[in-house]
Structures are given as structure tokens and as C-alpha cells.
Amino acid sequence: MGFVLVYMFRYMLKGVTVDYFIELLQDNPRAVSSTISLGLITCIPLFTYYRNRKLYKTLYGIFAAVVIYAGIVIAYRFELF
């Protein structure tokens, strides 16, 4: 969801199409890392919501997904794959 929000507010307003946006991300690792990092920030409200509701198993699952996602971002940024 965060990835879509970043596209909508950062690129769609400039008239960038989805196809060109994906090509841009494939050609520029720096754009990928910044876009995905901004997308990860959108998980903060989820952390807060599930923590306040004391739904810790769900919170751990979200945290694990974010850690895996961040690991992929770091690996892609430094061209490890």
C-alpha cells in the first residue's frame, strides 16, 4: 500500500505512467531504495494500531514482513542480486 501511495503522490502528479515508473525503478537502484523506504514508513500506523490493541502475534508478523522487505531493499540497493 505504501508503494502505491508513493507512486500516487510523487510520480503520478508529474504525469508519469505506471509503465514508465516501473521502468524507472528497474533502471535506477537509488530510486528503488528511496521509493520502497518511503513505502515502509507507511507501516508505522499499523505498528501503533496493533500495539495499542495488544495483538502482538499480528504485530510480530507485520514486523517480520517489514524486516524481510527492508532486507530485499538493501540487497537490491547494493546490487547483491
Steps between C-alpha positions, in 0.01 A plus 500: 500500500782737580658434163176606327474814713855599415424456130180703525647795688849507356473389138139501387468873569787558257319304228714187519320187383516173691698333219762774499511497881579127503768548232648783705520276804662219301768729360581700812577316828514829688140581404393154612655530843356845566155405372481179698642665811225760487255216454628332816428815698131446433515193727542718809123545550456122480762448771328754721152358443590139574720592794223704662251215444750257655485273195863401529500198269371714215750771591786248485382384158490855366843567646641184341357602162654846531840355592492264200386784275776729631757224445393472138530877462852501643606206285359665188656836587847351529440274198542173690259329264 
